Amino acid sequence: MTNIEQAVKDIQDTLVVIAQIEKRQSAMLREHAEHRGELLEFRRRTDRNLAEITGKLNGLIGYVAGPPATCAARLNRAVSGRSLAI
């Protein structure tokens, strides 16, 4: 085999390797794109659930705390000897 024939064979082998690498890389990029979409959907659901839970928790806190006291009512309690809850 001459030098030129050997060089052509080496180039052909290299092209086969490059083609395989590109095929694997393309498959990996497709998988990553699909996974990214799944992650974004999961994040949207998580954000929506967190907002719902936050709203419910704030409502529960408001219910337990009762109606907000006015500044005058707080001052009256403080003056009458009661501790002022903040």
A tleap script that builds the chain and sets N, CA, C and O, in Angstrom:
source leaprc.protein.ff14SB
mol = sequence {
  NMET THR ASN ILE GLU GLN ALA VAL LYS ASP
  ILE GLN ASP THR LEU VAL VAL ILE ALA GLN
  ILE GLU LYS ARG GLN SER ALA MET LEU ARG
  GLU HIE ALA GLU HIE ARG GLY GLU LEU LEU
  GLU PHE ARG ARG ARG THR ASP ARG ASN LEU
  ALA GLU ILE THR GLY LYS LEU ASN GLY LEU
  ILE GLY TYR VAL ALA GLY PRO PRO ALA THR
  CYS ALA ALA ARG LEU ASN ARG ALA VAL SER
  GLY ARG SER LEU ALA CILE
}
set mol.1.N position { 0.853 -1.167 0.000 }
set mol.1.CA position { 0.000 0.000 0.000 }
set mol.1.C position { 0.903 1.236 0.000 }
set mol.1.O position { 1.839 1.340 0.793 }
set mol.2.N position { 0.609 2.139 -0.879 }
set mol.2.CA position { 1.433 3.337 -0.981 }
set mol.2.C position { 1.032 4.343 0.097 }
set mol.2.O position { 0.025 4.197 0.790 }
set mol.3.N position { 1.860 5.353 0.195 }
set mol.3.CA position { 1.596 6.409 1.183 }
set mol.3.C position { 0.257 7.100 0.922 }
set mol.3.O position { -0.478 7.418 1.857 }
set mol.4.N position { -0.051 7.328 -0.353 }
set mol.4.CA position { -1.305 7.997 -0.700 }
set mol.4.C position { -2.486 7.111 -0.332 }
set mol.4.O position { -3.472 7.595 0.224 }
set mol.5.N position { -2.398 5.824 -0.634 }
set mol.5.CA position { -3.480 4.900 -0.292 }
set mol.5.C position { -3.673 4.835 1.224 }
set mol.5.O position { -4.803 4.804 1.711 }
set mol.6.N position { -2.576 4.814 1.958 }
set mol.6.CA position { -2.646 4.788 3.421 }
set mol.6.C position { -3.270 6.077 3.941 }
set mol.6.O position { -4.075 6.035 4.872 }
set mol.7.N position { -2.919 7.208 3.367 }
set mol.7.CA position { -3.477 8.490 3.786 }
set mol.7.C position { -4.983 8.532 3.505 }
set mol.7.O position { -5.753 9.032 4.326 }
set mol.8.N position { -5.404 8.008 2.349 }
set mol.8.CA position { -6.830 7.967 2.011 }
set mol.8.C position { -7.566 7.079 3.002 }
set mol.8.O position { -8.648 7.437 3.468 }
set mol.9.N position { -6.990 5.918 3.333 }
set mol.9.CA position { -7.613 5.006 4.298 }
set mol.9.C position { -7.710 5.663 5.677 }
set mol.9.O position { -8.738 5.550 6.344 }
set mol.10.N position { -6.659 6.342 6.101 }
set mol.10.CA position { -6.684 7.040 7.388 }
set mol.10.C position { -7.775 8.116 7.416 }
set mol.10.O position { -8.483 8.277 8.410 }
set mol.11.N position { -7.895 8.845 6.304 }
set mol.11.CA position { -8.916 9.886 6.218 }
set mol.11.C position { -10.310 9.269 6.262 }
set mol.11.O position { -11.203 9.789 6.930 }
set mol.12.N position { -10.492 8.168 5.557 }
set mol.12.CA position { -11.790 7.503 5.572 }
set mol.12.C position { -12.137 7.006 6.981 }
set mol.12.O position { -13.272 7.153 7.436 }
set mol.13.N position { -11.169 6.428 7.653 }
set mol.13.CA position { -11.394 5.964 9.028 }
set mol.13.C position { -11.748 7.135 9.944 }
set mol.13.O position { -12.633 7.031 10.794 }
set mol.14.N position { -11.044 8.243 9.755 }
set mol.14.CA position { -11.302 9.427 10.557 }
set mol.14.C position { -12.708 9.957 10.300 }
set mol.14.O position { -13.395 10.363 11.238 }
set mol.15.N position { -13.144 9.959 9.044 }
set mol.15.CA position { -14.486 10.421 8.708 }
set mol.15.C position { -15.562 9.530 9.327 }
set mol.15.O position { -16.610 10.023 9.744 }
set mol.16.N position { -15.312 8.240 9.389 }
set mol.16.CA position { -16.256 7.314 10.025 }
set mol.16.C position { -16.367 7.642 11.510 }
set mol.16.O position { -17.468 7.669 12.060 }
set mol.17.N position { -15.243 7.889 12.151 }
set mol.17.CA position { -15.237 8.229 13.577 }
set mol.17.C position { -15.971 9.553 13.801 }
set mol.17.O position { -16.778 9.667 14.724 }
set mol.18.N position { -15.697 10.538 12.972 }
set mol.18.CA position { -16.357 11.840 13.103 }
set mol.18.C position { -17.865 11.695 12.924 }
set mol.18.O position { -18.635 12.309 13.663 }
set mol.19.N position { -18.294 10.896 11.960 }
set mol.19.CA position { -19.725 10.693 11.723 }
set mol.19.C position { -20.387 10.060 12.954 }
set mol.19.O position { -21.496 10.443 13.326 }
set mol.20.N position { -19.714 9.101 13.580 }
set mol.20.CA position { -20.262 8.470 14.786 }
set mol.20.C position { -20.349 9.465 15.944 }
set mol.20.O position { -21.327 9.482 16.692 }
set mol.21.N position { -19.320 10.282 16.078 }
set mol.21.CA position { -19.333 11.290 17.141 }
set mol.21.C position { -20.489 12.266 16.920 }
set mol.21.O position { -21.202 12.599 17.867 }
set mol.22.N position { -20.684 12.728 15.683 }
set mol.22.CA position { -21.780 13.647 15.379 }
set mol.22.C position { -23.134 12.999 15.645 }
set mol.22.O position { -24.045 13.662 16.140 }
set mol.23.N position { -23.280 11.723 15.327 }
set mol.23.CA position { -24.534 11.010 15.565 }
set mol.23.C position { -24.833 10.948 17.065 }
set mol.23.O position { -25.956 11.216 17.492 }
set mol.24.N position { -23.833 10.599 17.845 }
set mol.24.CA position { -24.015 10.531 19.299 }
set mol.24.C position { -24.313 11.910 19.884 }
set mol.24.O position { -25.167 12.054 20.758 }
set mol.25.N position { -23.605 12.910 19.394 }
set mol.25.CA position { -23.795 14.273 19.893 }
set mol.25.C position { -25.214 14.761 19.587 }
set mol.25.O position { -25.852 15.384 20.436 }
set mol.26.N position { -25.703 14.483 18.390 }
set mol.26.CA position { -27.053 14.884 18.020 }
set mol.26.C position { -28.094 14.202 18.905 }
set mol.26.O position { -29.057 14.838 19.334 }
set mol.27.N position { -27.906 12.918 19.176 }
set mol.27.CA position { -28.833 12.191 20.046 }
set mol.27.C position { -28.816 12.775 21.455 }
set mol.27.O position { -29.863 12.932 22.082 }
set mol.28.N position { -27.633 13.092 21.944 }
set mol.28.CA position { -27.511 13.660 23.283 }
set mol.28.C position { -28.182 15.033 23.350 }
set mol.28.O position { -28.848 15.340 24.338 }
set mol.29.N position { -28.019 15.856 22.325 }
set mol.29.CA position { -28.646 17.176 22.298 }
set mol.29.C position { -30.172 17.061 22.268 }
set mol.29.O position { -30.866 17.848 22.912 }
set mol.30.N position { -30.699 16.074 21.514 }
set mol.30.CA position { -32.145 15.850 21.494 }
set mol.30.C position { -32.647 15.466 22.877 }
set mol.30.O position { -33.662 15.987 23.341 }
set mol.31.N position { -31.937 14.555 23.538 }
set mol.31.CA position { -32.329 14.129 24.881 }
set mol.31.C position { -32.293 15.303 25.866 }
set mol.31.O position { -33.184 15.444 26.703 }
set mol.32.N position { -31.278 16.127 25.762 }
set mol.32.CA position { -31.174 17.291 26.656 }
set mol.32.C position { -32.314 18.271 26.409 }
set mol.32.O position { -32.864 18.830 27.357 }
set mol.33.N position { -32.669 18.482 25.163 }
set mol.33.CA position { -33.767 19.394 24.838 }
set mol.33.C position { -35.085 18.871 25.412 }
set mol.33.O position { -35.877 19.641 25.955 }
set mol.34.N position { -35.319 17.564 25.293 }
set mol.34.CA position { -36.530 16.969 25.862 }
set mol.34.C position { -36.530 17.100 27.380 }
set mol.34.O position { -37.547 17.450 27.978 }
set mol.35.N position { -35.403 16.824 27.992 }
set mol.35.CA position { -35.305 16.892 29.454 }
set mol.35.C position { -35.491 18.330 29.935 }
set mol.35.O position { -36.118 18.565 30.968 }
set mol.36.N position { -34.953 19.276 29.198 }
set mol.36.CA position { -35.118 20.688 29.572 }
set mol.36.C position { -36.591 21.074 29.545 }
set mol.36.O position { -37.065 21.779 30.435 }
set mol.37.N position { -37.310 20.617 28.534 }
set mol.37.CA position { -38.741 20.884 28.468 }
set mol.37.C position { -39.472 20.310 29.669 }
set mol.37.O position { -40.357 20.957 30.229 }
set mol.38.N position { -39.106 19.094 30.067 }
set mol.38.CA position { -39.714 18.471 31.243 }
set mol.38.C position { -39.399 19.278 32.504 }
set mol.38.O position { -40.267 19.473 33.354 }
set mol.39.N position { -38.164 19.742 32.620 }
set mol.39.CA position { -37.780 20.531 33.789 }
set mol.39.C position { -38.543 21.856 33.844 }
set mol.39.O position { -38.967 22.286 34.916 }
set mol.40.N position { -38.716 22.496 32.696 }
set mol.40.CA position { -39.456 23.757 32.665 }
set mol.40.C position { -40.914 23.548 33.057 }
set mol.40.O position { -41.485 24.367 33.777 }
set mol.41.N position { -41.519 22.462 32.592 }
set mol.41.CA position { -42.906 22.162 32.967 }
set mol.41.C position { -43.001 21.883 34.462 }
set mol.41.O position { -43.938 22.335 35.119 }
set mol.42.N position { -42.040 21.145 35.000 }
set mol.42.CA position { -42.026 20.857 36.436 }
set mol.42.C position { -41.909 22.150 37.236 }
set mol.42.O position { -42.571 22.318 38.260 }
set mol.43.N position { -41.069 23.054 36.764 }
set mol.43.CA position { -40.901 24.334 37.463 }
set mol.43.C position { -42.187 25.166 37.429 }
set mol.43.O position { -42.552 25.794 38.423 }
set mol.44.N position { -42.874 25.166 36.270 }
set mol.44.CA position { -44.141 25.900 36.182 }
set mol.44.C position { -45.162 25.333 37.170 }
set mol.44.O position { -45.850 26.086 37.858 }
set mol.45.N position { -45.256 24.002 37.238 }
set mol.45.CA position { -46.200 23.381 38.182 }
set mol.45.C position { -45.807 23.692 39.613 }
set mol.45.O position { -46.669 23.978 40.443 }
set mol.46.N position { -44.521 23.639 39.913 }
set mol.46.CA position { -44.047 23.924 41.268 }
set mol.46.C position { -44.354 25.373 41.652 }
set mol.46.O position { -44.818 25.635 42.761 }
set mol.47.N position { -44.099 26.302 40.750 }
set mol.47.CA position { -44.392 27.714 41.034 }
set mol.47.C position { -45.889 27.929 41.264 }
set mol.47.O position { -46.285 28.658 42.174 }
set mol.48.N position { -46.719 27.287 40.432 }
set mol.48.CA position { -48.171 27.425 40.596 }
set mol.48.C position { -48.613 26.848 41.943 }
set mol.48.O position { -49.412 27.461 42.650 }
set mol.49.N position { -48.094 25.671 42.296 }
set mol.49.CA position { -48.447 25.059 43.579 }
set mol.49.C position { -47.970 25.907 44.751 }
set mol.49.O position { -48.683 26.052 45.743 }
set mol.50.N position { -46.786 26.459 44.644 }
set mol.50.CA position { -46.256 27.301 45.713 }
set mol.50.C position { -47.117 28.553 45.896 }
set mol.50.O position { -47.388 28.964 47.024 }
set mol.51.N position { -47.542 29.150 44.797 }
set mol.51.CA position { -48.411 30.327 44.889 }
set mol.51.C position { -49.736 29.960 45.547 }
set mol.51.O position { -50.260 30.725 46.358 }
set mol.52.N position { -50.279 28.798 45.205 }
set mol.52.CA position { -51.536 28.357 45.812 }
set mol.52.C position { -51.368 28.105 47.308 }
set mol.52.O position { -52.208 28.514 48.110 }
set mol.53.N position { -50.298 27.440 47.673 }
set mol.53.CA position { -50.035 27.151 49.085 }
set mol.53.C position { -49.810 28.447 49.859 }
set mol.53.O position { -50.294 28.589 50.982 }
set mol.54.N position { -49.083 29.385 49.271 }
set mol.54.CA position { -48.824 30.669 49.923 }
set mol.54.C position { -50.126 31.411 50.179 }
set mol.54.O position { -50.321 31.979 51.254 }
set mol.55.N position { -51.015 31.408 49.193 }
set mol.55.CA position { -52.306 32.062 49.362 }
set mol.55.C position { -53.120 31.430 50.486 }
set mol.55.O position { -53.723 32.125 51.304 }
set mol.56.N position { -53.125 30.105 50.509 }
set mol.56.CA position { -53.869 29.412 51.564 }
set mol.56.C position { -53.251 29.676 52.935 }
set mol.56.O position { -53.971 29.883 53.912 }
set mol.57.N position { -51.940 29.670 53.009 }
set mol.57.CA position { -51.263 29.920 54.278 }
set mol.57.C position { -51.527 31.346 54.763 }
set mol.57.O position { -51.781 31.562 55.948 }
set mol.58.N position { -51.468 32.303 53.864 }
set mol.58.CA position { -51.764 33.695 54.246 }
set mol.58.C position { -53.205 33.831 54.731 }
set mol.58.O position { -53.480 34.557 55.687 }
set mol.59.N position { -54.123 33.127 54.064 }
set mol.59.CA position { -55.511 33.153 54.505 }
set mol.59.C position { -55.673 32.544 55.888 }
set mol.59.O position { -56.420 33.063 56.718 }
set mol.60.N position { -54.976 31.449 56.133 }
set mol.60.CA position { -55.042 30.796 57.443 }
set mol.60.C position { -54.446 31.689 58.527 }
set mol.60.O position { -54.987 31.786 59.628 }
set mol.61.N position { -53.337 32.334 58.211 }
set mol.61.CA position { -52.716 33.254 59.174 }
set mol.61.C position { -53.666 34.397 59.490 }
set mol.61.O position { -53.808 34.787 60.649 }
set mol.62.N position { -54.318 34.935 58.468 }
set mol.62.CA position { -55.277 36.011 58.685 }
set mol.62.C position { -56.458 35.547 59.514 }
set mol.62.O position { -56.952 36.292 60.360 }
set mol.63.N position { -56.912 34.336 59.286 }
set mol.63.CA position { -58.045 33.803 60.044 }
set mol.63.C position { -57.675 33.615 61.512 }
set mol.63.O position { -58.441 33.975 62.405 }
set mol.64.N position { -56.498 33.050 61.752 }
set mol.64.CA position { -56.055 32.795 63.128 }
set mol.64.C position { -55.786 34.113 63.855 }
set mol.64.O position { -56.094 34.239 65.040 }
set mol.65.N position { -55.218 35.088 63.160 }
set mol.65.CA position { -54.879 36.371 63.785 }
set mol.65.C position { -56.122 37.195 64.089 }
set mol.65.O position { -56.090 38.054 64.970 }
set mol.66.N position { -57.204 36.948 63.382 }
set mol.66.CA position { -58.422 37.724 63.601 }
set mol.66.C position { -58.328 39.058 62.906 }
set mol.66.O position { -57.366 39.336 62.190 }
set mol.67.N position { -59.347 39.893 63.127 }
set mol.67.CA position { -59.321 41.206 62.469 }
set mol.67.C position { -58.186 42.057 63.016 }
set mol.67.O position { -57.873 41.986 64.205 }
set mol.68.N position { -57.572 42.853 62.167 }
set mol.68.CA position { -56.442 43.669 62.624 }
set mol.68.C position { -56.898 44.725 63.632 }
set mol.68.O position { -57.923 45.382 63.451 }
set mol.69.N position { -56.128 44.865 64.673 }
set mol.69.CA position { -56.442 45.865 65.701 }
set mol.69.C position { -55.980 47.236 65.229 }
set mol.69.O position { -54.983 47.363 64.518 }
set mol.70.N position { -56.714 48.247 65.635 }
set mol.70.CA position { -56.324 49.608 65.283 }
set mol.70.C position { -55.218 50.072 66.216 }
set mol.70.O position { -54.998 49.487 67.276 }
set mol.71.N position { -54.546 51.098 65.824 }
set mol.71.CA position { -53.472 51.647 66.663 }
set mol.71.C position { -54.018 52.102 68.010 }
set mol.71.O position { -53.372 51.911 69.041 }
set mol.72.N position { -55.210 52.706 68.004 }
set mol.72.CA position { -55.795 53.182 69.262 }
set mol.72.C position { -56.072 52.016 70.197 }
set mol.72.O position { -55.826 52.118 71.399 }
set mol.73.N position { -56.579 50.912 69.665 }
set mol.73.CA position { -56.867 49.745 70.504 }
set mol.73.C position { -55.572 49.185 71.089 }
set mol.73.O position { -55.546 48.765 72.246 }
set mol.74.N position { -54.524 49.176 70.316 }
set mol.74.CA position { -53.232 48.685 70.827 }
set mol.74.C position { -52.713 49.592 71.939 }
set mol.74.O position { -52.197 49.114 72.949 }
set mol.75.N position { -52.851 50.890 71.749 }
set mol.75.CA position { -52.402 51.824 72.779 }
set mol.75.C position { -53.213 51.650 74.065 }
set mol.75.O position { -52.652 51.684 75.161 }
set mol.76.N position { -54.516 51.467 73.937 }
set mol.76.CA position { -55.363 51.251 75.117 }
set mol.76.C position { -54.935 50.006 75.874 }
set mol.76.O position { -54.886 50.012 77.104 }
set mol.77.N position { -54.625 48.936 75.148 }
set mol.77.CA position { -54.176 47.712 75.813 }
set mol.77.C position { -52.841 47.929 76.503 }
set mol.77.O position { -52.619 47.455 77.618 }
set mol.78.N position { -51.954 48.650 75.830 }
set mol.78.CA position { -50.637 48.895 76.417 }
set mol.78.C position { -50.747 49.730 77.675 }
set mol.78.O position { -50.055 49.474 78.661 }
set mol.79.N position { -51.611 50.722 77.645 }
set mol.79.CA position { -51.782 51.603 78.788 }
set mol.79.C position { -52.462 50.875 79.949 }
set mol.79.O position { -52.158 51.127 81.115 }
set mol.80.N position { -53.382 49.972 79.615 }
set mol.80.CA position { -54.118 49.289 80.674 }
set mol.80.C position { -53.298 48.157 81.310 }
set mol.80.O position { -53.811 47.443 82.172 }
set mol.81.N position { -52.079 47.988 80.916 }
set mol.81.CA position { -51.227 46.998 81.549 }
set mol.81.C position { -51.044 45.709 80.760 }
set mol.81.O position { -50.229 44.867 81.135 }
set mol.82.N position { -51.766 45.550 79.709 }
set mol.82.CA position { -51.580 44.357 78.893 }
set mol.82.C position { -50.320 44.491 78.059 }
set mol.82.O position { -49.891 45.593 77.719 }
set mol.83.N position { -49.744 43.363 77.743 }
set mol.83.CA position { -48.551 43.413 76.874 }
set mol.83.C position { -48.985 43.621 75.446 }
set mol.83.O position { -50.035 43.134 75.026 }
set mol.84.N position { -48.196 44.326 74.722 }
set mol.84.CA position { -48.512 44.631 73.322 }
set mol.84.C position { -47.928 43.551 72.440 }
set mol.84.O position { -46.710 43.379 72.377 }
set mol.85.N position { -48.795 42.823 71.760 }
set mol.85.CA position { -48.344 41.760 70.851 }
set mol.85.C position { -48.089 42.352 69.481 }
set mol.85.O position { -48.913 43.084 68.932 }
set mol.86.N position { -46.940 42.022 68.947 }
set mol.86.CA position { -46.588 42.527 67.605 }
set mol.86.C position { -46.490 41.369 66.664 }
set mol.86.O position { -46.205 41.557 65.482 }
savepdb mol mol.pdb
quit
